[in-house]
């Protein structure tokens, strides 16, 4: 999760500038609480002064622009794929254990 308070965004409810916090939230798919795959990124914003919340679906255009700018800088964490990496390593160990 990464959050940033945007300087260009004005809250549509209270018209306060520099008070909207835009957040990127990473989602992962898991099996028995072990993360296997990235499920993508979602977003939300909240105004610090009036507590107005917006999800990605109902964000105004100015906040959506700040969201997409922030989304470009956020990378998917490697631990989102940790279960998949462990399974691949175990398969490779099983395959190569026949030759040693």
N, CA, C and O atoms as a DFTB+ gen file, in Angstrom:
400 C
 N C O
     1  1       0.846      -1.171       0.000
     2  2       0.000       0.000       0.000
     3  2       0.889       1.229       0.000
     4  3       1.864       1.311       0.747
     5  1       0.540       2.175      -0.843
     6  2       1.268       3.437      -0.898
     7  2       0.256       4.567      -0.929
     8  3      -0.752       4.494      -1.633
     9  1       0.529       5.605      -0.167
    10  2      -0.374       6.750      -0.100
    11  2       0.400       8.029      -0.372
    12  3       1.595       8.128      -0.095
    13  1      -0.309       8.998      -0.918
    14  2       0.306      10.288      -1.212
    15  2      -0.765      11.363      -1.157
    16  3      -1.882      11.159      -1.631
    17  1      -0.427      12.497      -0.585
    18  2      -1.331      13.644      -0.583
    19  2      -0.998      14.488      -1.799
    20  3       0.113      15.005      -1.919
    21  1      -1.941      14.625      -2.683
    22  2      -1.717      15.315      -3.944
    23  2      -1.852      16.824      -3.772
    24  3      -2.747      17.302      -3.076
    25  1      -0.953      17.565      -4.414
    26  2      -0.975      19.026      -4.322
    27  2      -1.961      19.664      -5.300
    28  3      -2.438      20.775      -5.068
    29  1      -2.266      18.962      -6.390
    30  2      -3.111      19.550      -7.429
    31  2      -4.600      19.307      -7.200
    32  3      -5.428      19.958      -7.838
    33  1      -4.956      18.401      -6.320
    34  2      -6.343      17.976      -6.179
    35  2      -7.076      18.831      -5.153
    36  3      -6.563      19.115      -4.071
    37  1      -8.286      19.231      -5.522
    38  2      -9.183      19.951      -4.619
    39  2     -10.346      19.026      -4.278
    40  3     -10.929      18.403      -5.165
    41  1     -10.678      18.937      -3.014
    42  2     -11.783      18.082      -2.586
    43  2     -13.095      18.610      -3.166
    44  3     -13.398      19.793      -3.011
    45  1     -13.881      17.753      -3.832
    46  2     -15.138      18.223      -4.416
    47  2     -16.208      18.565      -3.383
    48  3     -17.142      19.304      -3.692
    49  1     -16.092      18.052      -2.181
    50  2     -17.113      18.310      -1.161
    51  2     -16.850      19.608      -0.392
    52  3     -17.742      20.445      -0.254
    53  1     -15.604      19.770       0.113
    54  2     -15.311      20.933       0.956
    55  2     -14.446      21.992       0.263
    56  3     -14.165      23.040       0.844
    57  1     -14.024      21.718      -0.984
    58  2     -13.210      22.642      -1.789
    59  2     -11.894      23.020      -1.131
    60  3     -11.394      24.125      -1.343
    61  1     -11.323      22.121      -0.337
    62  2     -10.030      22.338       0.285
    63  2      -8.949      21.743      -0.609
    64  3      -9.054      20.600      -1.055
    65  1      -7.911      22.532      -0.863
    66  2      -6.820      22.047      -1.700
    67  2      -5.735      21.435      -0.809
    68  3      -5.588      21.826       0.349
    69  1      -4.978      20.481      -1.346
    70  2      -3.885      19.778      -0.653
    71  2      -4.365      18.971       0.551
    72  3      -3.614      18.791       1.510
    73  1      -5.591      18.487       0.514
    74  2      -6.083      17.709       1.647
    75  2      -6.554      16.313       1.249
    76  3      -7.026      15.557       2.098
    77  1      -6.433      15.963      -0.029
    78  2      -6.920      14.665      -0.495
    79  2      -5.770      13.669      -0.544
    80  3      -4.773      13.883      -1.233
    81  1      -5.924      12.589       0.191
    82  2      -4.915      11.541       0.263
    83  2      -5.344      10.404      -0.662
    84  3      -6.407       9.813      -0.474
    85  1      -4.513      10.100      -1.663
    86  2      -4.796       9.052      -2.629
    87  2      -3.973       7.828      -2.239
    88  3      -2.777       7.949      -1.971
    89  1      -4.602       6.645      -2.205
    90  2      -3.933       5.412      -1.791
    91  2      -4.061       4.339      -2.861
    92  3      -5.101       4.207      -3.506
    93  1      -2.985       3.573      -3.041
    94  2      -2.965       2.409      -3.919
    95  2      -2.893       1.180      -3.012
    96  3      -2.034       1.101      -2.134
    97  1      -3.788       0.231      -3.226
    98  2      -3.847      -0.964      -2.390
    99  2      -3.632      -2.176      -3.285
   100  3      -4.379      -2.395      -4.239
   101  1      -2.610      -2.960      -2.973
   102  2      -2.336      -4.178      -3.729
   103  2      -3.139      -5.339      -3.183
   104  3      -3.273      -5.493      -1.969
   105  1      -3.671      -6.152      -4.072
   106  2      -4.478      -7.312      -3.697
   107  2      -3.784      -8.553      -4.240
   108  3      -3.241      -8.531      -5.344
   109  1      -3.801      -9.636      -3.465
   110  2      -3.203     -10.869      -3.954
   111  2      -4.155     -12.040      -3.781
   112  3      -5.025     -12.033      -2.910
   113  1      -3.972     -13.040      -4.624
   114  2      -4.739     -14.288      -4.542
   115  2      -3.941     -15.249      -3.665
   116  3      -2.723     -15.356      -3.804
   117  1      -4.624     -15.940      -2.772
   118  2      -3.907     -16.826      -1.861
   119  2      -4.573     -18.193      -1.792
   120  3      -5.741     -18.366      -2.143
   121  1      -3.794     -19.144      -1.333
   122  2      -4.257     -20.497      -1.090
   123  2      -3.768     -20.881       0.296
   124  3      -2.559     -20.931       0.522
   125  1      -4.656     -21.149       1.215
   126  2      -4.348     -21.459       2.611
   127  2      -3.455     -20.361       3.205
   128  3      -2.442     -20.644       3.844
   129  1      -3.847     -19.129       2.982
   130  2      -3.164     -17.938       3.491
   131  2      -1.734     -17.775       2.977
   132  3      -0.966     -17.011       3.562
   133  1      -1.358     -18.461       1.915
   134  2      -0.056     -18.297       1.279
   135  2      -0.290     -17.557      -0.033
   136  3      -1.020     -18.047      -0.894
   137  1       0.323     -16.377      -0.199
   138  2       0.082     -15.615      -1.429
   139  2       0.688     -16.311      -2.646
   140  3       1.843     -16.736      -2.621
   141  1      -0.112     -16.423      -3.716
   142  2       0.359     -17.080      -4.933
   143  2       0.477     -16.124      -6.103
   144  3       1.481     -16.156      -6.814
   145  1      -0.507     -15.281      -6.327
   146  2      -0.507     -14.397      -7.485
   147  2      -0.991     -13.006      -7.098
   148  3      -1.729     -12.827      -6.130
   149  1      -0.559     -12.044      -7.871
   150  2      -1.040     -10.690      -7.677
   151  2      -2.465     -10.583      -8.203
   152  3      -2.770     -11.082      -9.287
   153  1      -3.319      -9.947      -7.455
   154  2      -4.705      -9.760      -7.864
   155  2      -4.956      -8.375      -8.429
   156  3      -6.103      -8.008      -8.684
   157  1      -3.898      -7.604      -8.628
   158  2      -4.036      -6.269      -9.183
   159  2      -3.961      -5.193      -8.111
   160  3      -3.640      -5.454      -6.952
   161  1      -4.263      -4.003      -8.533
   162  2      -4.212      -2.857      -7.630
   163  2      -5.561      -2.144      -7.654
   164  3      -6.205      -2.035      -8.698
   165  1      -5.963      -1.674      -6.512
   166  2      -7.179      -0.869      -6.435
   167  2      -6.821       0.442      -5.747
   168  3      -5.719       0.596      -5.220
   169  1      -7.739       1.362      -5.756
   170  2      -7.430       2.658      -5.177
   171  2      -8.585       3.261      -4.434
   172  3      -9.744       2.896      -4.628
   173  1      -8.238       4.198      -3.572
   174  2      -9.230       4.964      -2.845
   175  2      -8.622       6.311      -2.485
   176  3      -7.403       6.480      -2.481
   177  1      -9.482       7.251      -2.188
   178  2      -9.007       8.557      -1.746
   179  2      -9.864       9.012      -0.572
   180  3     -11.028       8.634      -0.442
   181  1      -9.260       9.826       0.269
   182  2      -9.977      10.373       1.414
   183  2      -9.501      11.806       1.634
   184  3      -8.309      12.101       1.555
   185  1     -10.449      12.679       1.908
   186  2     -10.131      14.068       2.223
   187  2      -9.817      14.135       3.724
   188  3     -10.600      13.665       4.549
   189  1      -8.697      14.706       4.055
   190  2      -8.272      14.772       5.448
   191  2      -9.145      15.739       6.253
   192  3      -9.359      15.533       7.447
   193  1      -9.646      16.788       5.607
   194  2     -10.421      17.780       6.356
   195  2     -11.887      17.391       6.553
   196  3     -12.441      17.642       7.623
   197  1     -12.533      16.783       5.545
   198  2     -13.967      16.469       5.694
   199  2     -14.269      14.964       5.699
   200  3     -15.434      14.580       5.802
   201  1     -13.262      14.116       5.592
   202  2     -13.383      12.650       5.602
   203  2     -14.251      12.092       4.475
   204  3     -14.850      11.029       4.633
   205  1     -14.328      12.783       3.354
   206  2     -15.047      12.289       2.184
   207  2     -14.202      11.203       1.526
   208  3     -13.050      11.444       1.166
   209  1     -14.770      10.008       1.367
   210  2     -14.053       8.880       0.766
   211  2     -14.585       8.609      -0.636
   212  3     -15.782       8.726      -0.899
   213  1     -13.675       8.245      -1.522
   214  2     -14.031       7.829      -2.869
   215  2     -13.306       6.537      -3.182
   216  3     -12.113       6.405      -2.906
   217  1     -14.025       5.576      -3.760
   218  2     -13.365       4.400      -4.313
   219  2     -12.999       4.717      -5.750
   220  3     -13.382       5.762      -6.277
   221  1     -12.263       3.822      -6.385
   222  2     -11.825       4.067      -7.751
   223  2     -13.001       4.251      -8.699
   224  3     -12.921       5.044      -9.637
   225  1     -14.087       3.530      -8.464
   226  2     -15.242       3.597      -9.361
   227  2     -15.941       4.947      -9.345
   228  3     -16.459       5.384     -10.373
   229  1     -15.967       5.613      -8.200
   230  2     -16.716       6.869      -8.126
   231  2     -15.837       8.098      -7.882
   232  3     -16.327       9.125      -7.412
   233  1     -14.542       7.997      -8.199
   234  2     -13.640       9.138      -8.042
   235  2     -13.912      10.189      -9.107
   236  3     -14.173       9.849     -10.261
   237  1     -13.853      11.466      -8.731
   238  2     -13.907      12.520      -9.741
   239  2     -12.662      12.461     -10.640
   240  3     -11.656      11.856     -10.270
   241  1     -12.733      13.074     -11.791
   242  2     -11.657      12.978     -12.781
   243  2     -10.320      13.509     -12.267
   244  3      -9.272      12.937     -12.566
   245  1     -10.348      14.592     -11.502
   246  2      -9.086      15.161     -11.008
   247  2      -8.387      14.222     -10.022
   248  3      -7.160      14.125     -10.019
   249  1      -9.157      13.540      -9.197
   250  2      -8.568      12.594      -8.243
   251  2      -8.109      11.336      -8.976
   252  3      -7.084      10.754      -8.622
   253  1      -8.858      10.914      -9.991
   254  2      -8.458       9.751     -10.779
   255  2      -7.128       9.984     -11.473
   256  3      -6.316       9.064     -11.576
   257  1      -6.892      11.194     -11.949
   258  2      -5.629      11.523     -12.588
   259  2      -4.483      11.371     -11.597
   260  3      -3.443      10.810     -11.942
   261  1      -4.653      11.861     -10.374
   262  2      -3.633      11.714      -9.334
   263  2      -3.431      10.240      -8.985
   264  3      -2.308       9.813      -8.717
   265  1      -4.522       9.460      -8.989
   266  2      -4.438       8.023      -8.722
   267  2      -3.593       7.323      -9.780
   268  3      -2.710       6.535      -9.443
   269  1      -3.854       7.600     -11.059
   270  2      -3.110       6.933     -12.124
   271  2      -1.643       7.357     -12.151
   272  3      -0.778       6.553     -12.501
   273  1      -1.348       8.608     -11.786
   274  2       0.045       9.045     -11.682
   275  2       0.765       8.292     -10.566
   276  3       1.915       7.885     -10.734
   277  1       0.102       8.108      -9.440
   278  2       0.702       7.377      -8.326
   279  2       0.831       5.898      -8.654
   280  3       1.812       5.264      -8.266
   281  1      -0.139       5.343      -9.359
   282  2      -0.120       3.926      -9.707
   283  2       1.080       3.575     -10.585
   284  3       1.594       2.459     -10.510
   285  1       1.527       4.508     -11.409
   286  2       2.685       4.271     -12.274
   287  2       3.963       4.053     -11.465
   288  3       4.874       3.369     -11.932
   289  1       4.046       4.619     -10.269
   290  2       5.266       4.518      -9.467
   291  2       5.264       3.324      -8.525
   292  3       6.302       2.984      -7.958
   293  1       4.110       2.682      -8.349
   294  2       3.997       1.578      -7.389
   295  2       4.309       0.257      -8.088
   296  3       3.770      -0.042      -9.154
   297  1       5.190      -0.525      -7.465
   298  2       5.534      -1.844      -7.997
   299  2       4.854      -2.924      -7.154
   300  3       4.585      -2.729      -5.969
   301  1       4.583      -4.059      -7.788
   302  2       3.995      -5.190      -7.074
   303  2       5.071      -5.856      -6.225
   304  3       6.130      -6.197      -6.752
   305  1       4.839      -6.051      -4.932
   306  2       5.842      -6.678      -4.072
   307  2       6.116      -8.132      -4.485
   308  3       5.211      -8.839      -4.929
   309  1       7.356      -8.562      -4.337
   310  2       7.746      -9.917      -4.725
   311  2       7.069     -10.955      -3.831
   312  3       6.855     -12.088      -4.261
   313  1       6.730     -10.586      -2.598
   314  2       6.121     -11.579      -1.701
   315  2       4.716     -11.949      -2.134
   316  3       4.167     -12.935      -1.640
   317  1       4.104     -11.177      -3.057
   318  2       2.807     -11.566      -3.608
   319  2       2.910     -12.878      -4.381
   320  3       1.910     -13.570      -4.571
   321  1       4.111     -13.217      -4.822
   322  2       4.345     -14.427      -5.610
   323  2       5.121     -15.474      -4.822
   324  3       5.622     -16.425      -5.423
   325  1       5.242     -15.342      -3.508
   326  2       6.089     -16.233      -2.714
   327  2       5.623     -17.687      -2.763
   328  3       6.458     -18.590      -2.826
   329  1       4.336     -17.932      -2.738
   330  2       3.839     -19.310      -2.822
   331  2       4.177     -19.945      -4.148
   332  3       4.556     -21.115      -4.195
   333  1       4.049     -19.196      -5.224
   334  2       4.382     -19.688      -6.556
   335  2       5.874     -19.976      -6.668
   336  3       6.264     -20.974      -7.274
   337  1       6.706     -19.127      -6.102
   338  2       8.155     -19.328      -6.130
   339  2       8.528     -20.586      -5.352
   340  3       9.361     -21.365      -5.815
   341  1       7.935     -20.799      -4.192
   342  2       8.231     -21.991      -3.386
   343  2       7.827     -23.258      -4.127
   344  3       8.572     -24.238      -4.118
   345  1       6.674     -23.258      -4.760
   346  2       6.222     -24.432      -5.521
   347  2       7.184     -24.716      -6.668
   348  3       7.534     -25.873      -6.899
   349  1       7.617     -23.692      -7.390
   350  2       8.558     -23.888      -8.495
   351  2       9.889     -24.448      -7.997
   352  3      10.461     -25.341      -8.622
   353  1      10.380     -23.928      -6.880
   354  2      11.637     -24.433      -6.325
   355  2      11.501     -25.891      -5.917
   356  3      12.405     -26.687      -6.172
   357  1      10.390     -26.256      -5.287
   358  2      10.185     -27.648      -4.886
   359  2      10.108     -28.576      -6.100
   360  3      10.635     -29.688      -6.054
   361  1       9.474     -28.145      -7.164
   362  2       9.406     -28.954      -8.384
   363  2      10.798     -29.119      -8.985
   364  3      11.161     -30.215      -9.411
   365  1      11.578     -28.039      -9.023
   366  2      12.937     -28.137      -9.558
   367  2      13.830     -29.031      -8.703
   368  3      14.645     -29.782      -9.239
   369  1      13.687     -28.958      -7.391
   370  2      14.457     -29.833      -6.500
   371  2      14.090     -31.289      -6.754
   372  3      14.970     -32.148      -6.796
   373  1      12.821     -31.572      -6.921
   374  2      12.360     -32.936      -7.197
   375  2      12.914     -33.438      -8.524
   376  3      13.347     -34.586      -8.616
   377  1      12.907     -32.594      -9.552
   378  2      13.412     -32.999     -10.861
   379  2      14.915     -33.253     -10.816
   380  3      15.385     -34.276     -11.312
   381  1      15.676     -32.324     -10.220
   382  2      17.126     -32.460     -10.228
   383  2      17.647     -33.427      -9.186
   384  3      18.818     -33.800      -9.254
   385  1      16.835     -33.855      -8.218
   386  2      17.299     -34.815      -7.209
   387  2      17.503     -36.192      -7.830
   388  3      18.224     -37.016      -7.267
   389  1      16.892     -36.455      -8.966
   390  2      17.100     -37.737      -9.651
   391  2      18.505     -37.848     -10.237
   392  3      19.025     -38.951     -10.401
   393  1      19.117     -36.718     -10.551
   394  2      20.423     -36.723     -11.215
   395  2      21.588     -36.638     -10.249
   396  3      22.741     -36.724     -10.670
   397  1      21.315     -36.472      -8.969
   398  2      22.428     -36.360      -8.002
   399  2      22.397     -37.464      -7.009
   400  3      23.254     -37.526      -6.127
